[in-house]
């Protein structure tokens, strides 16, 4: 009987795979074929800066069937609604003037991370070998959550944040697994289907956690008291969202048509803030630590700079003037491994034609729109711009190097040599805060530990990468840490 049941299950699986393969084989792929990939820095500059009007929209994300469209800053069409969301973020929690106020929160987060790694270094068999990804993720997520929700002891979602950390981690890992498989294999398509189901369910999960536990409670608190509920001298991100008015129907001509955000919109914007703020920092830190473990001379140079600048006090990690080599190390890591592999725009045919890309580009029929993808990793490794572009060499970004003065976000008067956070109107608005977080964590991790490859014969670090939701290491970093003397 058991054999019959196994045979039945096997046949059912084969039938399912056959149907799945047939469905994916016959499904039209015109959007994929029409996607235009740009890897040339000069062309990217012409598109995103010289022709900014044509390259200001993102393609519509795949919202689950039956669910109302809920936009975040990354996906909202260019226009009054998008400008209201982005202006609120840029003028409030992400404004450069907030960085000094946030320094104590960064210090507390790094101290907790160093303490966690110190415990791990002596745990198990005591060889100091760890896999730091999840520990870093939890530490960065906790920091971003404090910025999002504040330090209010009555914050009702505190018990749910652990579940959200795990949900975000599973969401990220699903992309890594899916994209690591061959795009042509039936298994990859099956994994992509599973990932799509996870993505669809993520919207409901976000609503279930944030609307009853956070948003409704915070609205009640705001109606009963007039405190800012924020961190330090500014409001938390959720408070700014609950007070934000946006144009109704994407029309800002009539101020009477402006409205407050819906609970679903606030929940999605919170999820976007937690994800964007956490995953970019996590990705950059893991890649950077991998390179430092593989390049002991670079690590030693960075440690000398950080230890020498501290003077028995904590570091203001975003201070590029005091720590130029720290800045160069982070910049070099971002050049090689931009957190987001692609920056995609939805562009009409006339905008694409203006780039003069050549005859190999087929314009959309009837003057329609097509997705244009800027391959950020290739742009940062262009051989016409960089010498030996695949090498990790931070010195190239110091004064006198070939990358001197390179900006993370190219402006109208600068040459594009790298754009790990995009460029033009839709560049990442959290660059300054993200860099501050990355430098603060990295400085303390290098100050507190020596990072070396494992001595157990497991082989060198695998620098294979996978392009998914973020440009992750295909195999999580496995490294040996040795606590340094802090005297």
N, C-alpha and C positions, 0 to 999 in steps of 0.2 A: 504493500500500500504506500509505503514511504517513497519507493522508487517511482510509482505512478504520479504521486503529488509533485515530486521533483521534476519529472518529465513535463507535467502540465505547466509548472511555473517556467520552465525553460522555453517551452513553445510560446507561452504568453509573452515572455521577454523578447523573443526573436520577432514576434509579430509587432510588438510595440516599437522596437528599433526600426523595423522595416517601414512602418507607417511614419515614424519620426523622420527617417531619412528621406522618404518620398516627399513629405510635406516641406522639408527644408530645401529639397532639390528643386521643387516646382514653385516655391515662393519667389516672387520677383525680387531681384537684388539690384534694381536700378539705382537706388540711393547709394549703395556701396560702390558701384562702378563709377558713379559720377563724382565721388569724393575726390577733391583735388588736394594733394599733399604738397606742402611747401617746406623745403628744408634749407633754402638759401637765405642767409641773413639779409641781404640787400632787398630781395623780393618781399621778405617779411616786413621790412621797414616801409617799403612803398605801400604795402597793403594797410598796415595797422596805424601808420602815422600820416602818410601823405594822402591816403584815401580812407580816412577814418570813418567818414559817413557811410561808406558802403560796407564796412567791416565791423559794424557795431552790434550786430544781432547774433544771438546764439540759436542753433537749431532747437526745435521743441523736443524736450526730453520725453522718453517713453513712459508717460503716466499710465498707471494701471487702468484697464477698461472699467468703466462705471464709476470712476472716482473723479470728482471735480478737479480741474487743473489748479494746482497750488504751486506758485512760483517762489523761488528764492532769488537772491541777488544774482547767482550764477546763471540762472535759466530765464529770468524775466526778459521779455523783449525790450529793446532799447526804447526809452520813452519816459513820460512823467512818472509812472509807477516805479520803474527801475531807479530813476534818479532820486525819488523820495527814499527808497530803501537804502541805497548806497550812501546818500548824503547823511542819513541818520547814523549809519555805522561809522563813516569816516569822521564825522564831527563829534562823535561821542566816545565810545569805548576804544576805537582804534586811533584816535587822534594822537599825534606825537607828543603833545603836552602831557599825556597820561603816563608816559613811560616811566618817569621818575616816581610817580605815585605807586606804580605797579611793582617797583623793584623789591619791596619787602615780600610780596606774594611770590615772586620768582625765587627769592632766596629761600623761603620756607619750602617751596616745592623741590628745589635742588637738594636741600639738606635732607629731606625725606627720601629722595632717590639715592643719595650717597649712603644713607643709613641702611637702606634696603639692600644695596649691592654689597655693603660691608658684611651684612649677615649672610648673604649668599656666598661670599668668597670663602667662608669658613664652614659652610654647611656641607652636607653630603660626605664625600670622601676627602674634602679639604683641599682639592687641587685647584680651586679658584675658577673652574671652567663654568661659564654661565651662558645662557641664551637671553640676551637683554631685551628683546623686542617687547614682550608683554609688560615687563616691569617699567620700561620707559613709557609705554603707551598709557599705563595706569597713572603714572606721575604727571604726564603732560595733560591728560584728560582732567585730572583733579584740578589743575591750575586753570584750565580753560573754563571748567564748570564754575569755579569761584568768580571768574570775570563775568560769566553769563548770569548766574543766579545771585551773586553777592554772598555775604557771610551771615545772613540772617539765620539765627538759630531756629526760627520757626519755618524754615524752608522745607516744605512738605515732601519734596522729591528726593531728599537726601538718601532715603533708603532705596530709591529706584535707580540711583546713579550707577551703582555696581552692575545692575542688570543692563543699563545702557552702555557701559563700557564693554560688556561681553557681546552685546548686540552689534555694536560698532566694529568690534574685533572680528566677529563672524562675517559681517558684511564685507570687510576689507579682505579677509582670507578667501572668501568665495570668489572675488575677482582674481586673486593671485592664482588660485587653482584653475579657474576657467581659462585665463589667458595663457597659462603655462602649457596648456595642451595644444596640439596641432589644430589649426582652424579648419582643416579639411576632414578631420576624423569625426566619425559619428559620436564618439565619446565626448569630444569637445562640444558638439552641439547639444548633447544631452546635459552636460555640465552647464552650458550657457542657459538652457531651459530652466535648470534648477536655480541658477543664479537669478534669472528673471523672476521666478516665483518668489525668491527671497526678497528681491528688490520690491516687488509688488506688496508683499506683506509688511515691508518695513514702514510704509506710510501708515498702515493701521496701528502698528506697534508704537510708532512715534506719537500718534494721537492718543492711544490708550495710556501712555505713560505721562505725557506732558500736559494734556488738557485738564484731566481731573486733579492730578497731583500738584501741578505747578501753576498753570495759568489761572484756573478758577480760584485757587487759594490766594494767589497774588492779587487778583482783581478785588477780592473781598477785602484784603488787607489795605489796598490802596484807597478803597472807598471809606474805610474806617479811620485811616490815619494819613497824614500828609508827609511822612518821612520819605526820604529818597530810597531807602532800602538798598543802597549801593555799596560799593567797596571804597573805603577811604573818602575822598572828596568828590566822587562822581557816581552817577547812577550805574547800576548793573545793566547789562544788555537787555534783560527781559523787561526791566522797567521802562527803558527807552522804547521798546517795541509796543508795550501796552499803551503808551501815551502818543504813539506816532499816528498822524493822520496821512492818508494816501489818497491820491485822486481816484474817484470811482470811474470804472470803465476806461481807465488809462487816459483820462481827459482832465487836464489841469486848468482849463480856461475858466471854469466856474468854481470859485472857492467853496460855494455852498454844496458842491457835489463831493467834497472830500469826506472821507469816512475813517473810522478806526479799523485796524486789521482784525480779521476774524480769528477765532481761536485756532482754526486749522492753519491759517497763514503764520500765526505766531509760532505754533509748534514746529512747522517746517523750517522757519528761519532760525529757531533755536537749534534744531538738528544740524542745519547747515553750518552754523557758527561753531558748534562743538566738533563737527567733522572736519571742517576746513582748518580750524585752529589747532586741532590735535594731530591730524595725520601728516600734514606738511612738516611739522616739527619732528615728529617721530621718524618719518622717512629720511630726512636730512641727517638726523643724529645717527641712525643706524649705518647709513652709507659712510659718514665721516669717521665713525669709530672703526669701521672695517678697514678704511684706508690707513688710519693712524696705526692700527695693529700691524698692518703689513709694511708700514714705512716707519721703523723706529726712529730714524734720524729726524724726520719731520715731527713725530710725536715729542721727541726730546726738546726740539727747538720751541714747540708750542708750550710745553710744560715750563721751560725756563722763562718764557715771556709772562705766562699767567702767574707763576709763583713770584716773579720779581715785581709784578704790578700790584700784588695784593697788599703788601705792607701790613700784614696782620688784620686786614679789613676785607669785607666782602666786596665783590667786584661790581661795577656798573657795566654789565656785559655788552651793552650796545655802544660803548664809548670806543669808536673806531680809532680815535687819535691815540689813546693809551695802549691799545692792543691791536696794532696793525696786522700782525701775523695771524691772530685769531680770526680777524675779519677775512684775511686772504684764504685761510683754510676753509672757512664756511663758503666763501664765494666759489672756490675751486670745486668743492663738493657739489654745489648747486649747478655749476656749469656742466659737470659730468652727469649728474643725476637730478634733473629738475623734478620736483615732487609730482607735478602733473605732466604726463608725457605729451599730451596734445592740447592745443588751444584751438577750438573749432568755432567757425563762424558760418552763418547762413547768408550766402551772398548771391545777389542777382547777377545775371549774365553780363550786364554792362560793367559792373564792378570787377568781375573776373577778367573781362577783356581789357580793362584799363591797366592790368599788370603786365600785359604782353608776355605771357608765359610760353608762347610758342604753339606750333601746330599740333603738338601731341595732346593738348588739353581740349577736350570736347565740351563746348559750352552747353548749358541746359537748353533743351528745345523750347521754342516759343518765348524766349526771354525769361524763363523761370529762374528759380533759385537753386543753388547747389551748396552742399557743405564744403567748406575749405578748411583743411586741417593744417595747422602749423606744428611741425614736428620739433618740439623744443629741444629734445636731446640731440638731434642732428644739427640744429642751429648752433648749439654750444660747442660742437666738435668740428666745426667747419675748418678744413685744412687751409683754406684761403685766409683765414683769420688767425688761427692758432698754430704754433709750432708743436709737433707731436701732440695733437689734441687729445689722444686717449690716455696720456700720462697724467697722474695726479701730482701736480707741481705747483703748490700755492705761491711760490716765489714769483711766478709770472704775473701775479696780481698786486705785487708790492710796487712802490715807487721805482720807476725806471724799467719795469717789466713791460711785456707786450700788452698786458691787460690793465695797465695803470689807468685809473679813472673810469673804468668800466662800471656802468650802473646796472643794478638788478632790473630796473624798469627803464628801458631806453626812452629818452624824451625826444622832442621835435628836432633838436639840434645835435643829437648824438648818433653815432654809428651803432647799429645793432651787432653786438658780438656774442651776446647771450641774453636770454629772456625767460629765465626759469619761472617767473611769475606772470608771464604774458607781457603785453605792451598795448599801448593805445587806451581807448576808453574802458575796455573790459579787463584791464589788468587787475590782479589780486589787490584788494584794498588793504589787506593786513600785512603788507611786506615789512613795515617798520617793527610792528609788534612781533611778528614771526621771527625776524632776525634777532630781536632782543631775547626772546625765549631760547632760541637755538644756541646763541653765544653763552648765555648764562648757564644753561645745562652743560654744554660742552666744556666750558672753562672749569667748572667744578668737578666734572668727571675726570678730566685730565689731571687736574690738581690732586684729586684724591686717589687715583689708581694709575697703575701702569697697565696698558692694554697690549697683550701679546697673543699670537696664535696658540691654540691648545698644544700641549706637549705630549699628547697621547697617540700621535701617529695618525690622526684623523684626516690629515691633509691640509693644504692651504685653504684660505677663505675663498668661497665660491662667489665671484663677482658677477655671476649671471643675473640679469635683471628681467623683470616681466612688466609689461605695460598693461595696466588695468585701470582701476579707479585712481591709483597712485603708482609711481614707478618704484616698485618695491624690489628688494633682494629676493630672488626666486627661492633661495634657501636662507632662512633666518640666520643672522650672524651668530656664530658660536665662538667664544673668545675667552681667554684666561685673563683674570684681573688680579692684580697684586696691590693691596693698599700701600700707599706711600706715606712716609713720615711727614707729618704736617708741621714739624718744627722748623 
